């Protein structure tokens, strides 16, 4: 009987009902541990003993095809240049894009997060006032008093929104606040509230959809990564390495210090997760932690395949993303230096200096073609642009009033959205930028 209650309590925890699971534990005098199950990833690991290669695959193209029209490109920007320092020149800095602020919309409190759809047609913002707004990019470009770019305003959160991400099909928006992720069907013009929600046990900092749309990564104040099945609402954890390291005969004399270091490299984080994100292929994902480390995970086997310790001089890492070709990591942290890393070796390539980031979690992102890196400077409230290949600071964009807390780059063109403590969402793009093909939501 006791085992039956233990299983029920564990199942409640896996489905996200943390408080109810604790009540069951108290009444049945069983362990109060409610860590999400790693059963799924354990099974995947047994079925697949070898880790997947870090090199990108065509997985995203195959999975994404079911969500796109026949006349759409399988991958946004597939014909664009991508960052490749093996062949790209590093001596001649690029000219920065001429980005003009063409539209502004307002929340009642600070803007905390932003995101674009995969095709760049729409953008979303979340606010400390607990509301969400979705804007039409084409309408923002028109900059007319007769055009209203805000096409949806959503009210279903009770606390500040911490992150947003669009489903790959562009018809569903996920938004996190406190310990909850809520899903909104934005294809319905009258939508105001979510149709589904996912419950975690810790305050959520970051979310990311798998390219297939079937799973949602969640990074929270907990040290453990959560993976939610969007359809069944089950919660799983990837299989972090906990056993002894594998040795070759020549390494039989490895010291306990070396063993501990290897286990730390392959194990979970030792602090909360500030940012989590799938790579465009879906075969790997990346986490940035308050413990100062960056970890790259094999999304199939659920194992850590690369750890960069003390990535930002011991300070917390606020953001990390993998380049489209899977070769590089772009990160930002509270040491005020954004950085570009070689994913294969974990070595630093160069830093992006000249922007203070010490008090507020901010964004560091690639431009749509990875020619540029954008972030913000909290000392003067500017958006900063660097040459991604050289690390050269190219330009500052003025116009934001108050600290900038979020920047997202369009995946389809040189355009960004920014938001921050002045309660405003701003859209920046190249003058006379062409309109995207119309596709009403």
MIFIBA-781136 format. One record per residue (C-alpha): x, y, z. Coordinates in steps of 0.001 Angstrom, whole numbers, padded with zeros to 6 digits, always signed. Layout:
REM residues N
XYZ;...
//
This chain:
REM residues 441
+000000+000000+000000;+002818+002374+000903;+004472+001744-002470;+001176+002526-004233;+000916+005883-002453;+004560+006612-003294;+003875+006007-006984;+000775+008215-006918;+002719+011010-005222;+005541+010745-007761;+003083+010786-010645;+001426+013927-009274;+004820+015601-009107;+005674+014529-012649;+002462+016118-013901;+003368+019348-012187;+001143+019212-009080;+003986+019850-006682;+001947+021140-003732;-000546+018281-003923;+002338+015792-004066;+003787+017303-000887;+000437+016966+000882;+000240+013281-000096;+003787+012776+001170;+002917+014339+004541;-000230+012238+004994;+001444+008957+003996;+004762+009644+005779;+006764+009000+002618;+009679+010887+001187;+008920+014475+000185;+011219+014300-002819;+009230+015378-005907;+011907+015577-008549;+010561+015064-012072;+011015+011634-013558;+014023+010798-015691;+012367+007619-016961;+011957+008856-020526;+015559+009927-020902;+016789+006734-019207;+014910+004666-021785;+016301+006783-024600;+019780+006343-023181;+019461+002564-023038;+018184+002487-026610;+020941+004736-027788;+024221+004239-025947;+026197+006637-028076;+025693+010396-027907;+024509+012089-031072;+027009+014128-033024;+027069+017844-032327;+027219+018563-036058;+023840+019799-037338;+021428+017459-039075;+018420+017897-041327;+016080+017097-038428;+014602+020580-038279;+013908+020649-042015;+012086+017332-041856;+010018+018170-038788;+009247+021751-039785;+007925+020792-043210;+004609+019655-041743;+003890+023193-040511;+004735+025097-043704;+003054+025728-046997;+004467+024094-050089;+005705+027422-051443;+007497+028350-048184;+011203+027827-047619;+011826+024847-045347;+014070+026950-043161;+013940+030696-042721;+017151+032210-043973;+018384+028932-045490;+019958+030835-048385;+021715+033302-046086;+025309+033485-044961;+026089+031909-041613;+028900+032522-039207;+031920+030417-040153;+035236+031661-038828;+037108+028912-040682;+036501+030703-043975;+035139+034178-043164;+037632+037054-043136;+038306+038503-039694;+040233+041621-040646;+037596+043906-042200;+034667+044853-039949;+031244+045023-041557;+029148+048167-041806;+026432+048140-039139;+022817+047906-040270;+020869+051152-040390;+018075+050390-037976;+015370+052976-037417;+012763+052771-034684;+009490+052640-036623;+006933+051618-034011;+006337+051707-030266;+003668+050024-028182;+003181+050301-024444;+002576+048032-021457;+001540+049298-018032;+004771+048079-016429;+008263+047020-017538;+008685+044832-020622;+010453+041670-019468;+010677+039459-022570;+010206+039415-026356;+010218+036872-029194;+009600+036491-032937;+007781+033731-034780;+010046+031442-036834;+009116+033288-040042;+009496+036768-038539;+005906+037807-039316;+004860+038388-035724;+006490+039353-032440;+005351+038987-028839;+006158+040801-025637;+005565+039966-021991;+005399+042438-019159;+005698+042799-015413;+002042+043863-015561;+001291+040168-016380;-000030+040946-019881;+001113+039789-023317;+000964+041578-026653;+001342+040181-030161;+002206+042573-032979;+002124+042231-036757;+005566+043099-038173;+004209+044263-041548;+001819+046647-039843;+004619+048087-037728;+006632+048802-040874;+003773+050798-042360;+003938+053290-039474;+000486+054701-040201;-002084+056110-037792;-004740+054055-039566;-002891+050769-038980;-002930+049030-035597;-000031+046553-035273;-001167+045037-031949;-003386+042153-033040;-003742+040317-029701;-003565+041379-026059;-003684+038485-023611;-004601+038535-019919;-004353+035250-018090;-001276+035559-015882;-001391+036796-012301;+002322+037584-011889;+005027+039152-014103;+005670+037319-017363;+009242+035968-017422;+009597+034531-020943;+007727+033911-024190;+008250+031596-027156;+006201+030810-030248;+005348+027274-031312;+007037+026474-034656;+003643+026582-036383;+003278+030239-035354;-000242+029668-034038;+000502+029036-030363;+002309+031269-027885;+003838+029934-024670;+004402+032329-021791;+005832+031719-018318;+005213+033475-015023;+006120+032325-011539;+005830+028499-011684;+003391+028261-014604;+003678+028082-018400;+000471+028921-020267;-000297+028184-023919;-002455+030507-026036;-004144+029739-029338;-003499+033005-031159;-005266+031853-034328;-008516+032834-032611;-009178+036597-032885;-011124+036663-029627;-008555+034772-027557;-007911+036272-024141;-007028+033279-022019;-004868+030169-022312;-006177+026792-023390;-003543+024745-021531;-000982+025234-018811;+002071+023450-017433;+002876+023555-013723;+006441+023531-012388;+007664+023482-008794;+010089+026428-009063;+009918+029969-010490;+010500+029759-014248;+013121+031898-015987;+013219+030612-019566;+011296+028417-022022;+011986+027048-025504;+009941+024950-027950;+011524+021990-029701;+011534+022518-033502;+008873+019813-033793;+006665+021648-031298;+006083+018466-029288;+008259+019396-026308;+008936+022502-024266;+012180+023103-022381;+011855+024878-019050;+014696+026469-017119;+013898+027623-013588;+015412+028475-010234;+015904+024733-009838;+019210+023199-010907;+017479+020603-013076;+016281+020970-016645;+012608+020190-017214;+011210+018837-020483;+007433+018946-020841;+005493+016880-023348;+003083+019509-024686;+000379+016961-025495;+000393+014803-022358;+001699+017506-019946;+004163+015012-018487;+007407+016418-017123;+010765+014703-017596;+014368+015468-016744;+017367+014667-018940;+019745+011976-017735;+022632+013809-016077;+025810+011771-015598;+026136+010548-012020;+028340+007457-012238;+032124+007150-012250;+033948+008599-015285;+035067+006278-018043;+038824+005646-018038;+041237+004296-020553;+044039+002028-019244;+046470+004944-019370;+044292+007005-017067;+044001+004435-014276;+045884+006721-011902;+043419+009589-012272;+043159+011446-008971;+039961+011974-006993;+040221+015674-007849;+040215+014845-011560;+037285+012483-011109;+035301+015134-009244;+036095+017672-011954;+034918+015283-014669;+031699+014541-012816;+031113+018278-012421;+031638+018749-016140;+029136+016027-017008;+026649+016623-014215;+023776+019074-013772;+024109+022726-012869;+024807+023818-009296;+022491+026838-009498;+019307+028030-011150;+019001+028157-014942;+018717+031675-016376;+018306+030705-020024;+017505+027543-021954;+017211+027068-025699;+017028+024359-028346;+019458+024553-031259;+017782+024941-034652;+018309+021235-035390;+016591+020110-032194;+019316+017539-031563;+020954+019598-028819;+019994+022307-026368;+021963+024753-024250;+021618+026051-020699;+023071+029151-019020;+023203+029077-015239;+023579+031222-012177;+026505+028976-011222;+028560+030663-013971;+028595+027734-016387;+027230+026965-019852;+026213+023416-020695;+025407+021854-024073;+023122+018819-023887;+022496+015937-026246;+018713+016243-026536;+018309+012593-027582;+020413+010833-024948;+019854+013539-022327;+023565+013894-021546;+025835+016882-021083;+028312+016911-023968;+030085+020205-023264;+030505+022357-020161;+032183+025752-020053;+032925+026578-016415;+033439+030164-015236;+032303+031361-018641;+031861+034924-017405;+034569+035337-014787;+032576+033467-012167;+029509+035673-012620;+026120+034297-013609;+025465+033549-017283;+022273+035265-018444;+021912+033973-022005;+023426+031422-024394;+022591+030347-027931;+024101+028030-030543;+024876+029308-034044;+022913+027869-036956;+025782+025692-038150;+026266+024273-034653;+029895+025416-034377;+029685+028347-031998;+028117+029484-028736;+027149+033106-028109;+026732+033996-024443;+026115+036970-022185;+026696+037379-018473;+026994+039707-015517;+030675+040387-016196;+029616+042910-018893;+031336+040981-021701;+029366+038992-024266;+031430+036113-025645;+031790+033838-028674;+032971+030284-028015;+034069+027345-030121;+031536+024675-029238;+033779+021749-030154;+036692+022750-027937;+034980+025044-025446;+037621+027705-026075;+036898+031434-026142;+037196+032963-029622;+036683+036606-028662;+034620+038897-026482;+032216+041723-027264;+033095+044584-024936;+031684+048049-024325;+028282+047311-022750;+027607+047164-019012;+025430+044264-017811;+025535+043957-014049;+022103+044462-012515;+019424+043186-014892;+019187+039961-016874;+019573+041033-020499;+019711+039557-023993;+022632+038837-026317;+021528+037635-029766;+022756+037006-033307;+021263+038945-036200;+019231+036925-038692;+022313+036136-040830;+024741+036027-037879;+026802+038916-039266;+026098+040953-036131;+025614+040547-032404;+023121+042726-030507;+022945+043389-026800;+022306+046367-024523;+024217+048708-022250;+022477+049426-018971;+024802+052371-018268;+023272+054481-021053;+020206+052453-022175;+021491+051856-025701;+021325+048863-028023;+024857+047843-029020;+025886+046198-032288;+029136+044285-032843;+030728+042531-035799;+030259+038864-034912;+033484+037807-036679;+035857+040346-035132;+034179+041471-031920;+034440+045103-033064;+031832+047463-031615;+030142+049017-034649;+027212+051135-033481;+024927+052202-030658;+021214+052740-031206;+019624+055415-029010;+015958+055889-028231;+015120+053544-025357;+014322+055284-022059;+015254+053127-019105;+017203+049893-018811;+016654+047475-021728;+015656+044036-020447;+015018+042133-023666;+016170+042160-027298;+015046+039687-029961;+016309+039560-033534;+014059+038739-036461;+014965+035408-038108;+014108+036829-041552;+015707+040286-041840;+017806+042926-040124;+015188+043902-037563;+014893+043685-033781;+012377+044291-031019;+013459+045698-027670;+011739+046356-024383;+012587+047428-020889;+011882+049494-017833;+010242+052349-019743;+007236+050010-020324;+007623+050223-024108;+008190+047717-026889;+010115+049180-029812;+010474+047755-033308;+013633+048596-035253;+014239+047832-038933;+016064+049018-042042;+014264+051955-043733;+011863+050865-046476;+012271+047220-045524;+010069+045012-047738;+006854+043587-046341;+006588+039874-045735;+003922+037900-047631;+000628+038442-045861;-000695+035535-043811;-003487+036529-041433;-003504+035017-037980;
//
